Amino acid sequence: MVKISISTPKHFYFDYFFQLHFMQFLIFHSLSDLLQLYLSTPFMAIYTSQKLFIKKKFKIKVIFFAKIEKI
């Protein structure tokens, strides 16, 4: 299994909101892609298709910091 911890440099409200979209993002990516992310580095910034929508609505840059751990 793969455990994913998510945080953002924004307020906790945004952390929760972004996490929902991040999970939707994961649904459309294969497990092999996810494992490749894990193998490349434990920490990385992930941009989703929601980035532009959030940026236009809240006038902020959306960055997901995901810690991917193999468990």
N, CA, C and O atoms as a printed pandas DataFrame, in Angstrom:
     atom_number atom_name residue_name chain_id  residue_number  x_coord  y_coord  z_coord
0              1         N          MET        A               1    0.842   -1.200    0.000
1              2        CA          MET        A               1    0.000    0.000    0.000
2              3         C          MET        A               1    0.874    1.246    0.000
3              4         O          MET        A               1    2.068    1.188    0.295
4              5         N          VAL        A               2    0.267    2.353   -0.330
5              6        CA          VAL        A               2    0.980    3.620   -0.330
6              7         C          VAL        A               2    0.215    4.621    0.526
7              8         O          VAL        A               2   -0.971    4.863    0.300
8              9         N          LYS        A               3    0.891    5.194    1.500
9             10        CA          LYS        A               3    0.274    6.202    2.362
10            11         C          LYS        A               3    0.662    7.580    1.841
11            12         O          LYS        A               3    1.825    7.828    1.524
12            13         N          ILE        A               4   -0.311    8.466    1.755
13            14        CA          ILE        A               4   -0.045    9.806    1.256
14            15         C          ILE        A               4   -0.475   10.847    2.279
15            16         O          ILE        A               4   -1.639   10.902    2.677
16            17         N          SER        A               5    0.484   11.674    2.700
17            18        CA          SER        A               5    0.187   12.763    3.632
18            19         C          SER        A               5    0.229   14.064    2.843
19            20         O          SER        A               5    1.168   14.302    2.083
20            21         N          ILE        A               6   -0.773   14.895    3.018
21            22        CA          ILE        A               6   -0.869   16.114    2.226
22            23         C          ILE        A               6   -0.920   17.366    3.103
23            24         O          ILE        A               6   -1.609   17.396    4.123
24            25         N          SER        A               7   -0.182   18.392    2.692
25            26        CA          SER        A               7   -0.244   19.678    3.386
26            27         C          SER        A               7   -0.038   20.782    2.354
27            28         O          SER        A               7    0.460   20.532    1.257
28            29         N          THR        A               8   -0.423   21.996    2.711
29            30        CA          THR        A               8   -0.208   23.133    1.823
30            31         C          THR        A               8    0.311   24.286    2.672
31            32         O          THR        A               8    0.159   24.275    3.893
32            33         N          PRO        A               9    0.927   25.286    2.029
33            34        CA          PRO        A               9    1.429   26.444    2.777
34            35         C          PRO        A               9    0.320   27.436    3.122
35            36         O          PRO        A               9    0.596   28.561    3.539
36            37         N          LYS        A              10   -0.935   27.017    2.946
37            38        CA          LYS        A              10   -2.069   27.906    3.213
38            39         C          LYS        A              10   -2.781   27.528    4.506
39            40         O          LYS        A              10   -2.304   26.699    5.282
40            41         N          HIS        A              11   -3.917   28.148    4.716
41            42        CA          HIS        A              11   -4.725   27.901    5.902
42            43         C          HIS        A              11   -5.257   26.468    5.917
43            44         O          HIS        A              11   -5.355   25.825    4.872
44            45         N          PHE        A              12   -5.602   25.969    7.115
45            46        CA          PHE        A              12   -6.097   24.594    7.263
46            47         C          PHE        A              12   -7.342   24.348    6.422
47            48         O          PHE        A              12   -7.536   23.245    5.910
48            49         N          TYR        A              13   -8.178   25.355    6.276
49            50        CA          TYR        A              13   -9.388   25.219    5.450
50            51         C          TYR        A              13   -9.012   24.804    4.025
51            52         O          TYR        A              13   -9.656   23.943    3.426
52            53         N          PHE        A              14   -7.969   25.426    3.501
53            54        CA          PHE        A              14   -7.514   25.106    2.158
54            55         C          PHE        A              14   -6.877   23.725    2.114
55            56         O          PHE        A              14   -6.983   23.027    1.105
56            57         N          ASP        A              15   -6.225   23.327    3.186
57            58        CA          ASP        A              15   -5.642   21.990    3.255
58            59         C          ASP        A              15   -6.724   20.943    3.019
59            60         O          ASP        A              15   -6.546   20.013    2.233
60            61         N          TYR        A              16   -7.840   21.108    3.705
61            62        CA          TYR        A              16   -8.935   20.142    3.598
62            63         C          TYR        A              16   -9.560   20.189    2.200
63            64         O          TYR        A              16   -9.841   19.150    1.603
64            65         N          PHE        A              17   -9.770   21.377    1.700
65            66        CA          PHE        A              17  -10.375   21.551    0.375
66            67         C          PHE        A              17   -9.482   20.956   -0.712
67            68         O          PHE        A              17   -9.961   20.269   -1.614
68            69         N          PHE        A              18   -8.186   21.225   -0.619
69            70        CA          PHE        A              18   -7.243   20.716   -1.605
70            71         C          PHE        A              18   -7.133   19.202   -1.527
71            72         O          PHE        A              18   -6.972   18.531   -2.547
72            73         N          GLN        A              19   -7.218   18.673   -0.324
73            74        CA          GLN        A              19   -7.083   17.235   -0.161
74            75         C          GLN        A              19   -8.192   16.494   -0.920
75            76         O          GLN        A              19   -7.950   15.438   -1.505
76            77         N          LEU        A              20   -9.386   17.045   -0.906
77            78        CA          LEU        A              20  -10.495   16.428   -1.624
78            79         C          LEU        A              20  -10.200   16.361   -3.118
79            80         O          LEU        A              20  -10.457   15.345   -3.764
80            81         N          HIS        A              21   -9.663   17.443   -3.659
81            82        CA          HIS        A              21   -9.341   17.483   -5.079
82            83         C          HIS        A              21   -8.146   16.588   -5.396
83            84         O          HIS        A              21   -8.062   15.999   -6.474
84            85         N          PHE        A              22   -7.229   16.497   -4.443
85            86        CA          PHE        A              22   -6.056   15.658   -4.656
86            87         C          PHE        A              22   -6.470   14.198   -4.764
87            88         O          PHE        A              22   -5.929   13.453   -5.581
88            89         N          MET        A              23   -7.425   13.792   -3.944
89            90        CA          MET        A              23   -7.898   12.414   -3.987
90            91         C          MET        A              23   -8.601   12.141   -5.318
91            92         O          MET        A              23   -8.497   11.046   -5.870
92            93         N          GLN        A              24   -9.316   13.145   -5.825
93            94        CA          GLN        A              24   -9.949   12.994   -7.134
94            95         C          GLN        A              24   -8.872   12.857   -8.207
95            96         O          GLN        A              24   -9.016   12.092   -9.161
96            97         N          PHE        A              25   -7.798   13.611   -8.030
97            98        CA          PHE        A              25   -6.674   13.573   -8.964
98            99         C          PHE        A              25   -6.041   12.180   -8.990
99           100         O          PHE        A              25   -5.680   11.676  -10.054
100          101         N          LEU        A              26   -5.912   11.571   -7.828
101          102        CA          LEU        A              26   -5.306   10.248   -7.733
102          103         C          LEU        A              26   -6.143    9.170   -8.415
103          104         O          LEU        A              26   -5.609    8.214   -8.977
104          105         N          ILE        A              27   -7.457    9.339   -8.358
105          106        CA          ILE        A              27   -8.355    8.352   -8.948
106          107         C          ILE        A              27   -8.073    8.172  -10.442
107          108         O          ILE        A              27   -8.204    7.076  -10.986
108          109         N          PHE        A              28   -7.685    9.270  -11.088
109          110        CA          PHE        A              28   -7.466    9.225  -12.527
110          111         C          PHE        A              28   -6.017    8.920  -12.908
111          112         O          PHE        A              28   -5.631    9.086  -14.065
112          113         N          HIS        A              29   -5.222    8.478  -11.946
113          114        CA          HIS        A              29   -3.843    8.101  -12.236
114          115         C          HIS        A              29   -3.606    6.665  -11.798
115          116         O          HIS        A              29   -4.107    6.227  -10.763
116          117         N          SER        A              30   -2.847    5.948  -12.588
117          118        CA          SER        A              30   -2.604    4.538  -12.288
118          119         C          SER        A              30   -1.685    4.376  -11.085
119          120         O          SER        A              30   -0.954    5.296  -10.719
120          121         N          LEU        A              31   -1.729    3.207  -10.480
121          122        CA          LEU        A              31   -0.881    2.922   -9.330
122          123         C          LEU        A              31    0.591    2.975   -9.717
123          124         O          LEU        A              31    1.432    3.376   -8.912
124          125         N          SER        A              32    0.906    2.573  -10.941
125          126        CA          SER        A              32    2.296    2.603  -11.396
126          127         C          SER        A              32    2.831    4.032  -11.427
127          128         O          SER        A              32    3.992    4.271  -11.096
128          129         N          ASP        A              33    1.975    4.990  -11.829
129          130        CA          ASP        A              33    2.373    6.392  -11.822
130          131         C          ASP        A              33    2.640    6.860  -10.395
131          132         O          ASP        A              33    3.606    7.579  -10.139
132          133         N          LEU        A              34    1.779    6.449   -9.473
133          134        CA          LEU        A              34    1.925    6.830   -8.076
134          135         C          LEU        A              34    3.203    6.250   -7.480
135          136         O          LEU        A              34    3.922    6.932   -6.749
136          137         N          LEU        A              35    3.478    4.998   -7.795
137          138        CA          LEU        A              35    4.691    4.357   -7.296
138          139         C          LEU        A              35    5.938    5.008   -7.888
139          140         O          LEU        A              35    6.969    5.101   -7.222
140          141         N          GLN        A              36    5.843    5.455   -9.128
141          142        CA          GLN        A              36    6.974    6.137   -9.760
142          143         C          GLN        A              36    7.275    7.439   -9.026
143          144         O          GLN        A              36    8.437    7.819   -8.881
144          145         N          LEU        A              37    6.230    8.121   -8.564
145          146        CA          LEU        A              37    6.417    9.335   -7.776
146          147         C          LEU        A              37    7.132    9.006   -6.470
147          148         O          LEU        A              37    8.023    9.733   -6.032
148          149         N          TYR        A              38    6.722    7.896   -5.857
149          150        CA          TYR        A              38    7.334    7.475   -4.597
150          151         C          TYR        A              38    8.804    7.140   -4.785
151          152         O          TYR        A              38    9.642    7.502   -3.960
152          153         N          LEU        A              39    9.113    6.449   -5.872
153          154        CA          LEU        A              39   10.487    6.035   -6.127
154          155         C          LEU        A              39   11.395    7.218   -6.449
155          156         O          LEU        A              39   12.589    7.187   -6.150
156          157         N          SER        A              40   10.836    8.254   -7.052
157          158        CA          SER        A              40   11.647    9.404   -7.439
158          159         C          SER        A              40   12.037   10.255   -6.232
159          160         O          SER        A              40   13.190   10.669   -6.114
160          161         N          THR        A              41   11.078   10.518   -5.333
161          162        CA          THR        A              41   11.367   11.323   -4.144
162          163         C          THR        A              41   10.208   11.234   -3.153
163          164         O          THR        A              41    9.055   11.153   -3.575
164          165         N          PRO        A              42   10.483   11.246   -1.846
165          166        CA          PRO        A              42    9.418   11.183   -0.848
166          167         C          PRO        A              42    8.611   12.486   -0.753
167          168         O          PRO        A              42    7.456   12.474   -0.329
168          169         N          PHE        A              43    9.219   13.598   -1.147
169          170        CA          PHE        A              43    8.508   14.872   -1.126
170          171         C          PHE        A              43    8.491   15.488   -2.516
171          172         O          PHE        A              43    9.503   15.482   -3.216
172          173         N          MET        A              44    7.361   16.010   -2.908
173          174        CA          MET        A              44    7.271   16.669   -4.196
174          175         C          MET        A              44    6.055   17.581   -4.248
175          176         O          MET        A              44    5.118   17.431   -3.464
176          177         N          ALA        A              45    6.082   18.526   -5.179
177          178        CA          ALA        A              45    4.932   19.407   -5.377
178          179         C          ALA        A              45    4.083   18.815   -6.491
179          180         O          ALA        A              45    4.607   18.406   -7.527
180          181         N          ILE        A              46    2.797   18.771   -6.283
181          182        CA          ILE        A              46    1.897   18.196   -7.276
182          183         C          ILE        A              46    0.866   19.233   -7.720
183          184         O          ILE        A              46    0.165   19.822   -6.897
184          185         N          TYR        A              47    0.789   19.441   -9.008
185          186        CA          TYR        A              47   -0.182   20.379   -9.557
186          187         C          TYR        A              47   -1.304   19.593  -10.235
187          188         O          TYR        A              47   -1.035   18.660  -10.992
188          189         N          THR        A              48   -2.531   19.955   -9.974
189          190        CA          THR        A              48   -3.656   19.229  -10.573
190          191         C          THR        A              48   -4.415   20.125  -11.543
191          192         O          THR        A              48   -4.094   21.302  -11.703
192          193         N          SER        A              49   -5.405   19.560  -12.175
193          194        CA          SER        A              49   -6.232   20.322  -13.111
194          195         C          SER        A              49   -7.040   21.393  -12.381
195          196         O          SER        A              49   -7.584   22.301  -13.010
196          197         N          GLN        A              50   -7.117   21.285  -11.055
197          198        CA          GLN        A              50   -7.868   22.265  -10.268
198          199         C          GLN        A              50   -7.065   23.547  -10.044
199          200         O          GLN        A              50   -7.608   24.542   -9.564
200          201         N          LYS        A              51   -5.794   23.529  -10.383
201          202        CA          LYS        A              51   -4.917   24.667  -10.108
202          203         C          LYS        A              51   -5.447   25.986  -10.682
203          204         O          LYS        A              51   -5.571   26.976   -9.961
204          205         N          LEU        A              52   -5.752   25.994  -11.959
205          206        CA          LEU        A              52   -6.212   27.224  -12.591
206          207         C          LEU        A              52   -7.551   27.696  -12.034
207          208         O          LEU        A              52   -7.776   28.895  -11.869
208          209         N          PHE        A              53   -8.428   26.757  -11.750
209          210        CA          PHE        A              53   -9.737   27.096  -11.186
210          211         C          PHE        A              53   -9.576   27.771   -9.830
211          212         O          PHE        A              53  -10.189   28.806   -9.571
212          213         N          ILE        A              54   -8.754   27.188   -8.969
213          214        CA          ILE        A              54   -8.539   27.751   -7.638
214          215         C          ILE        A              54   -7.840   29.104   -7.741
215          216         O          ILE        A              54   -8.196   30.046   -7.033
216          217         N          LYS        A              55   -6.850   29.200   -8.619
217          218        CA          LYS        A              55   -6.109   30.443   -8.760
218          219         C          LYS        A              55   -7.016   31.591   -9.216
219          220         O          LYS        A              55   -6.891   32.718   -8.738
220          221         N          LYS        A              56   -7.911   31.297  -10.130
221          222        CA          LYS        A              56   -8.820   32.330  -10.620
222          223         C          LYS        A              56   -9.835   32.736   -9.556
223          224         O          LYS        A              56  -10.196   33.908   -9.446
224          225         N          LYS        A              57  -10.288   31.767   -8.782
225          226        CA          LYS        A              57  -11.322   32.039   -7.788
226          227         C          LYS        A              57  -10.781   32.741   -6.541
227          228         O          LYS        A              57  -11.400   33.670   -6.023
228          229         N          PHE        A              58   -9.615   32.284   -6.065
229          230        CA          PHE        A              58   -9.082   32.829   -4.815
230          231         C          PHE        A              58   -7.864   33.723   -5.005
231          232         O          PHE        A              58   -7.347   34.285   -4.039
232          233         N          LYS        A              59   -7.405   33.856   -6.247
233          234        CA          LYS        A              59   -6.244   34.702   -6.547
234          235         C          LYS        A              59   -4.982   34.217   -5.822
235          236         O          LYS        A              59   -4.174   35.024   -5.363
236          237         N          ILE        A              60   -4.825   32.913   -5.726
237          238        CA          ILE        A              60   -3.628   32.368   -5.085
238          239         C          ILE        A              60   -3.033   31.270   -5.952
239          240         O          ILE        A              60   -3.700   30.713   -6.824
240          241         N          LYS        A              61   -1.786   30.976   -5.701
241          242        CA          LYS        A              61   -1.126   29.890   -6.416
242          243         C          LYS        A              61   -1.308   28.617   -5.606
243          244         O          LYS        A              61   -0.982   28.577   -4.420
244          245         N          VAL        A              62   -1.821   27.596   -6.238
245          246        CA          VAL        A              62   -2.114   26.352   -5.534
246          247         C          VAL        A              62   -0.963   25.365   -5.668
247          248         O          VAL        A              62   -0.579   24.992   -6.776
248          249         N          ILE        A              63   -0.417   24.945   -4.534
249          250        CA          ILE        A              63    0.653   23.956   -4.537
250          251         C          ILE        A              63    0.326   22.870   -3.526
251          252         O          ILE        A              63    0.017   23.159   -2.370
252          253         N          PHE        A              64    0.395   21.631   -3.963
253          254        CA          PHE        A              64    0.165   20.504   -3.067
254          255         C          PHE        A              64    1.507   19.920   -2.671
255          256         O          PHE        A              64    2.305   19.579   -3.544
256          257         N          PHE        A              65    1.776   19.796   -1.390
257          258        CA          PHE        A              65    2.980   19.127   -0.940
258          259         C          PHE        A              65    2.567   17.749   -0.443
259          260         O          PHE        A              65    1.888   17.629    0.576
260          261         N          ALA        A              66    2.966   16.732   -1.147
261          262        CA          ALA        A              66    2.558   15.379   -0.790
262          263         C          ALA        A              66    3.747   14.542   -0.342
263          264         O          ALA        A              66    4.757   14.452   -1.040
264          265         N          LYS        A              67    3.617   13.937    0.817
265          266        CA          LYS        A              67    4.633   13.008    1.295
266          267         C          LYS        A              67    4.110   11.612    0.993
267          268         O          LYS        A              67    3.079   11.199    1.523
268          269         N          ILE        A              68    4.820   10.898    0.148
269          270        CA          ILE        A              68    4.367    9.570   -0.257
270          271         C          ILE        A              68    5.212    8.503    0.431
271          272         O          ILE        A              68    6.428    8.455    0.248
272          273         N          GLU        A              69    4.570    7.657    1.214
273          274        CA          GLU        A              69    5.271    6.623    1.962
274          275         C          GLU        A              69    4.766    5.236    1.589
275          276         O          GLU        A              69    3.562    5.017    1.462
276          277         N          LYS        A              70    5.685    4.312    1.415
277          278        CA          LYS        A              70    5.306    2.931    1.149
278          279         C          LYS        A              70    5.062    2.240    2.481
279          280         O          LYS        A              70    5.934    2.255    3.350
280          281         N          ILE        A              71    3.882    1.630    2.659
281          282        CA          ILE        A              71    3.559    0.972    3.928
282          283         C          ILE        A              71    3.096   -0.457    3.676
283          284         O          ILE        A              71    2.777   -1.178    4.622
